[in-house]
């Protein structure tokens, strides 16, 4: 997808959850953060070095403003698929090497970060149609497959199979009902 298609897919996802153009554009902090990320990521991938460096500086300043206003930190180098939705603003931190698939929802207080030692050290790779509940921590060189639901206040530090519902600290599979109805 190109830059405008990605923004459009994010906007449509926000519209699906309610709200009109004015509400989404001016009052939805999650959309502000995802829009800023999409612009910064497009600049991050630019092939023209001098223009890229100038625009990256502007995007970094813009990112810091968004972080201060919303409490959401999404680095330009993160890889996030279309139809990305941030349900509530505040306390969302994504590592610069984070990979998130298509059609994923993130709630407030989520941290996706680096953990582990030696060859196990790394950042999670998150599949498609994943719902991440409030105050979840996902850390380490792990893979979260498609259609996963991670319940609120969980710590995920191991691989998660497709269609799993994970809950707890550390998170364990409690069912295979998937994220259907949540995403």
Secondary structure by P-SEA (a helix, b strand, c coil): ccaaaaaaaaaaaaaaacccccccccccaaaaaaaaaaaaaaaaacccaaaaaaaaaaaaaaaaaaaaaccccccccbbbbcccccccccbbbbcccbbbbcbbbbccbbbbbcccccccbbbbbbbcbbbbccbbbbbcccccccbbbbccbbbbccccccbbbbbcccccccccccccccc
